[in-house]
Amino acid sequence: MPHNGAGPTRREVLGMGAAVGVAMVTGMTTRTATAATTGPIVLPPLPYAESALEPVISARTVSFHYGKHHKGYVDKLNGLIAGGELADLPLEKIVTKTAGNADQVAIFDNAAQVWNHDFYWRSLKPGGGGKPSGDLARAIDATFGSHDEVKKQLATAATSQFGSGWAWLVVDQGALKVVKTGNADNPLTKGQKPLLTIDVWEHAYYLDYQNRRADHVNAVLDSLVNWDFAAENFARP
């Protein structure tokens, strides 16, 4: 499976779990309760326990995905930007500033993967699935014809992405669209506003589903996708 950056030690994993637990109990923000990282870019705590997405996504998968892959991108990015002008920029600015720059491919790849994963964990929730409501639901009906159709298009985008990547529901020039991106790329680089995403890198599902990506994607759409998060993003200017 693709992997970028070294994973944490056992001590770091234990410390990460403690930080997440504190954040869940006290309501600390994602920028104040983090795992052990060194640098301006932090690893936000998960918004739920590692086991909270079971049985669709196992605690083992979340532990590897968050504690090794996501953290690995954070650590790698901090090393790449240390002492440079990018170290003072917000994560989103690092992504957009380095996109398409041949001299900053490694920085872009790691920054975009940090941003994508921060967004991905919030695109899921225990007991998710179902349907959106309010303005987003009306926009989906107007654009796609039905909620079932937007689910179908998201599933198609996720399962047809060749190799590693992401499926997204976005707003593009005022219109809802389903798009897919390869590897680390994301809609920010195209001026689109992401509403939710599905991760189809192998480390997101292979321990649980092996090569059955479609089964994983459909289970996420049926039981975990966070339409409340999508609606909040849709309402945001």
N, C-alpha and C positions, 0 to 999 in steps of 0.2 A: 504494500500500500504506500501511497505517497506520504512522505514525512519531511517536514522542514523544521529543523531545530531540535536540540536535545531535550529529552523529557526531564521532568523533575526527579529529584531523589526521593527516597521514602520519607525523609524528614520534611521535605517541601510539600509532598502530598498531604501529610498529616497536618502541616500548618495551613495548607489551603483549605482543607476540610474544616478546620477550626474557624478560619476567617469567614467561610460561607455560612457556617452555623451562627456566628455572631451577627452577621448581616441579616439573616432571616429572622432572628429574634428581635433585634433592635431596630430594624428598618433602616439601617445605614444605606447611603446611596452607593451606586456602583462605582463611584470615583473615590470612595473613602475606605471601603472594605475590599482588600485585594489579596491575592496569593503573593508569595514571595517573588517579587520582580525588582529589578534595579533599572531605573530610568524613568523618563517622563510618561511613557505609555504604560498603563496599568492593565492588569487582567481583572475585569469585573467579576464579582461573585456570581455564580449561577442564580437565577431567580427562583430556584426550587431545589430540592434535594436531588442527588444523583439518581436515586431510585424512583423519582416521581413520575417519570415518563414510561415506566413499565406498564404493561408488557410489550408495548410497541417498540420502545428503545430501552435496552437493558442498562442497569447501573454500570456494568462493566464497559459497555460502549461509551457511555457518557464520561466515565472516568478517564478512559484513554483519549477520547475526542477533546474534552475540555482540559484535562490535566497535562496532556502531552502535546497534542497538536496545537490547540489554541494557545496554550502557554508558550509553546515553542516559537510560534510566530511573534508573540509579544517580546520574548527575550531576544530573538534574532533582530527584530526591528530596533529595539533599544540599542543594541550593539552597533547597528549600521548608522544610526543617526547621532550617536554620542558625540558631543562637541561641535556639531554642525548647526547650520541655521535652521534645519528642519526640526531640531529638537525642541524648539520653542513654539511649534505650530500644533494646533489641534489635529487629532487623527484624521478627520475628514479632509482637512486642508492638505495633509501629507499625501493622501490618496490622489486628490485631484491635481496637485502640483506635479507629481511624479508620473502620472499616467501618460504613456506614449513617449517617455523620455528614455532613449536607449542607454543613457549613462546611469540611470537610476532604476533599472528593472528590478533588482533585488529589493530595493527599498519599497517600490510599489507593490511587488508581490506580497511581501510580508505585511505592509500596512493595510492593503486591501483585504488580506485574509483575516487580520485582526478585526477590521471593521465588519466584514461579512459574518464572522462568528459572533461578535457582540450582538449583531442584528438577528442572527439565526436563533440564538437561544431565546430571545424574546418573541420570536415568531411561533414558538411552541408553548403550550401550557398543559398541565395535567387536566384531563377532562375537557380538552379542546374539541375541535371539529365543529359540527353543527353548521349554523349559518350566521352571517353578519346581520346587523340590523341598521336601521336609520339610513343616513345619507349614502353610506357605502353600499348597502343592500340595494338601494334604488339605482345607484350608478352601475352596479353589476348587472342588474336586470336590463337597464337601458343599453348597456354596451354588449353584453354577451347573450342576453335573452333569458338567462336563468342562472341560479347558483350552480346547478349541476354542470352547466356548460363551462363556467370558469374553473370548476374543479377538474373537468376533463382536460381543459387546455393546460392547466398547471401540471397535471399528471403527464400529459404528452411532452411538454417541455422538459420535465425532469427526467423522464425515461429515455428521451431521444437525444439528450445531450451526450455527445461522443466524448468518452473519457470523463475526467473530473470537471466539476463545475456546479452551477446553481440554476434553479428556476425561480423566477420572481414575478410578483404582481406589482406593477408600477403605474405611476401617472406620468404620461409623456405628452407634453404640450396640452395639458388639460384633459387628456383622454386616458382611460384605463387600458392597459395592455398586459399581456403575459409575454415575458421574454426569458431567454436563457443566456448565461454567460459561461465561458470556459475558464477553467483554472481559477485564478484569483480575481478576474475582472468582475466589475459590478456596475449597476446602472448609474452610479454617480458620475462615471467617466463619460456618460452620454447625455448628461443633463436631465436624467429621469429621476423621479422621486420614488424610492422603494417603499412598498407597503408591507410586504412579507416575503420570506424566501424559504426554499427547501434546499438543503445541502445534499448534493449527490456525489461528493467525493466518497471513495470507497470506505474511508475510515468512519464515515457517518453511519454505515449500515452493515459492513461486511461481517463483523463478528456475530450479528444476529440473523442476517438474511443471506450471507454469502453472495452469490451472483444474482439473487432475486431482487434487483433494484425496484422493479414495479411493485412488488408486494410491500416493500418498505414505504415507497412513496404513497401508495393508496392508503396504507394504515395511518400514516402521518396526516393525510388530508381528512380521513374519516374521524380520527380520534385525538389529534394533538394540535392541529394548526390553530393559531391564536387570532381569531377574527377580531377580537377586541383591540389587539395591538394594531392590526391593519386599519381598523376604523379610526384609531387615534392618529395614525400617520396620515390617513386620508384627510382628516379634518385640519391637520396642521398646515399653516400657510407655506 
